[in-house]
Amino acid sequence: MPELDGRVAIVTGSARGIGLEIARELTDAGASVAIVDLDEAEAARASTGLGGAERGYACNVSDPEACERMLAEVEEDLGSPYILVNNAGITRDNLLLRLGDDDWRRVLDVNLSGAFYLTRRVARGMMKRREGRIINIASVVGLTGNRGQANYAASKAGLIGLTKSVAQELASRGVLVNAVAPGFIQTEMTAALGEETRSALLDRIPLGRMGTPADVAGVVRFLAGPLASYVTGQVIVVDGGMVM
Ligand SMILES: NC(=O)c1ccc[n+]([C@@H]2O[C@H](COP(=O)([O-])OP(=O)(O)OC[C@H]3O[C@@H](n4cnc5c(N)ncnc54)[C@H](O)[C@@H]3O)[C@@H](O)[C@H]2O)c1
């Protein structure tokens, strides 16, 4: 029997990219996965593509009321979540002096506050049931910082702080909370980078290639499953050795 048989998982930002691959991996592990993204039709398309329910869930994670509505719908349709993957994330890059208030706030709202709203909401049920897994998709730049990404790096460093704090609060109730910090992964988010930046980044990766969404999704599957039963409060870096 696959290791997550009968489990319900929620993956935000899963209509494409890393989130979609995480949803695929968790489905493969037997979980019923709720595909959550900004656009309901795209989320539904992704869900059907994985052979899951013919519905996706529209939710802008930076809106606490939308988070509440989406969670109530998922609970009604699929049941209580055992796994929450906070994957939805955006970039609005600029050098500090040109970084506007709006781009600062927007990135913090989606990448950090979104994870907080959803984590707070699912934590109660998980604590009561004395089981659950919360997995936050951070980034290596949350550990190292990055020129032109003060907002994004701050949001991901914040997510790591959220992960470790919540891991400490929920450990005695059997709920495990971890972060995955991907490096340079081939998705639409990185497709926009110029050739020069891309080759400079590749030079810094000991494994000599960009990562794939599947490289990240495999680690999420491990953290969601029984093999990770003694792992909490950790940041697992998935970057081909770029940061060590
Ligand atoms: N691609 C990389 O190299 C890389 C590296 C490190 C970390 N990450 C992180 O991995 C996660 C996924 O990145 P990706 O490369 O797949 O990005 P992507 O842009 O390809 O996909 C992100 C998905 O999130 C959705 N989304 C955006 N804002 C949302 C919101 N407010 N509410 C709900 N959904 C929203 C988008 O519609 C999209 O489907 C992000 O958190 C990103 O920061 C990516």
Ligand as a Chemical Component Dictionary entry (heavy atoms), coordinates in Angstrom:
data_LIG
# 
_chem_comp.id                   LIG 
_chem_comp.type                 NON-POLYMER 
_chem_comp.pdbx_formal_charge   0 
_chem_comp.three_letter_code    LIG 
# 
loop_
_chem_comp_atom.comp_id 
_chem_comp_atom.atom_id 
_chem_comp_atom.alt_atom_id 
_chem_comp_atom.type_symbol 
_chem_comp_atom.charge 
_chem_comp_atom.model_Cartn_x 
_chem_comp_atom.model_Cartn_y 
_chem_comp_atom.model_Cartn_z 
_chem_comp_atom.pdbx_ordinal 
LIG N1  N1  N 0  12.090 27.986 -9.141  1  
LIG C1  C1  C 0  13.076 28.132 -8.279  2  
LIG O1  O1  O 0  14.269 28.173 -8.653  3  
LIG C2  C2  C 0  12.788 28.241 -6.807  4  
LIG C3  C3  C 0  13.885 28.282 -5.951  5  
LIG C4  C4  C 0  13.663 28.367 -4.577  6  
LIG C5  C5  C 0  12.368 28.418 -4.088  7  
LIG N2  N2  N 1  11.317 28.394 -4.951  8  
LIG C6  C6  C 0  9.996  28.463 -4.353  9  
LIG O2  O2  O 0  9.209  27.372 -4.785  10 
LIG C7  C7  C 0  7.829  27.743 -4.829  11 
LIG C8  C8  C 0  7.264  27.409 -6.186  12 
LIG O3  O3  O 0  8.009  28.116 -7.172  13 
LIG P1  P1  P 0  7.901  27.836 -8.744  14 
LIG O4  O4  O 0  9.257  28.041 -9.302  15 
LIG O5  O5  O -1 7.168  26.584 -9.003  16 
LIG O6  O6  O 0  7.015  29.118 -9.164  17 
LIG P2  P2  P 0  5.924  29.308 -10.301 18 
LIG O7  O7  O 0  5.835  30.770 -10.485 19 
LIG O8  O8  O 0  6.214  28.449 -11.493 20 
LIG O9  O9  O 0  4.589  28.753 -9.611  21 
LIG C9  C9  C 0  4.040  29.381 -8.493  22 
LIG C10 C10 C 0  2.562  29.050 -8.408  23 
LIG O10 O10 O 0  2.032  29.752 -7.265  24 
LIG C11 C11 C 0  0.823  30.393 -7.654  25 
LIG N3  N3  N 0  0.599  31.575 -6.821  26 
LIG C12 C12 C 0  1.220  32.772 -6.900  27 
LIG N4  N4  N 0  0.709  33.638 -6.003  28 
LIG C13 C13 C 0  -0.271 32.966 -5.352  29 
LIG C14 C14 C 0  -1.174 33.336 -4.317  30 
LIG N5  N5  N 0  -1.194 34.572 -3.802  31 
LIG N6  N6  N 0  -2.045 32.402 -3.869  32 
LIG C15 C15 C 0  -2.054 31.148 -4.413  33 
LIG N7  N7  N 0  -1.225 30.759 -5.390  34 
LIG C16 C16 C 0  -0.344 31.658 -5.864  35 
LIG C17 C17 C 0  1.021  30.730 -9.124  36 
LIG O11 O11 O 0  -0.239 30.967 -9.770  37 
LIG C18 C18 C 0  1.772  29.515 -9.624  38 
LIG O12 O12 O 0  0.885  28.502 -10.056 39 
LIG C19 C19 C 0  7.798  29.243 -4.488  40 
LIG O13 O13 O 0  7.507  29.417 -3.122  41 
LIG C20 C20 C 0  9.212  29.691 -4.784  42 
LIG O14 O14 O 0  9.557  30.826 -4.026  43 
LIG C21 C21 C 0  11.496 28.299 -6.308  44 
# 
loop_
_chem_comp_bond.comp_id 
_chem_comp_bond.atom_id_1 
_chem_comp_bond.atom_id_2 
_chem_comp_bond.value_order 
_chem_comp_bond.pdbx_ordinal 
LIG N1  C1  SING 1  
LIG C1  O1  DOUB 2  
LIG C1  C2  SING 3  
LIG C2  C3  SING 4  
LIG C2  C21 DOUB 5  
LIG C3  C4  DOUB 6  
LIG C4  C5  SING 7  
LIG C5  N2  DOUB 8  
LIG N2  C6  SING 9  
LIG N2  C21 SING 10 
LIG C6  O2  SING 11 
LIG C6  C20 SING 12 
LIG O2  C7  SING 13 
LIG C7  C8  SING 14 
LIG C7  C19 SING 15 
LIG C8  O3  SING 16 
LIG O3  P1  SING 17 
LIG P1  O4  DOUB 18 
LIG P1  O5  SING 19 
LIG P1  O6  SING 20 
LIG O6  P2  SING 21 
LIG P2  O7  DOUB 22 
LIG P2  O8  SING 23 
LIG P2  O9  SING 24 
LIG O9  C9  SING 25 
LIG C9  C10 SING 26 
LIG C10 O10 SING 27 
LIG C10 C18 SING 28 
LIG O10 C11 SING 29 
LIG C11 N3  SING 30 
LIG C11 C17 SING 31 
LIG N3  C12 SING 32 
LIG N3  C16 SING 33 
LIG C12 N4  DOUB 34 
LIG N4  C13 SING 35 
LIG C13 C14 SING 36 
LIG C13 C16 DOUB 37 
LIG C14 N5  SING 38 
LIG C14 N6  DOUB 39 
LIG N6  C15 SING 40 
LIG C15 N7  DOUB 41 
LIG N7  C16 SING 42 
LIG C17 O11 SING 43 
LIG C17 C18 SING 44 
LIG C18 O12 SING 45 
LIG C19 O13 SING 46 
LIG C19 C20 SING 47 
LIG C20 O14 SING 48 
# 
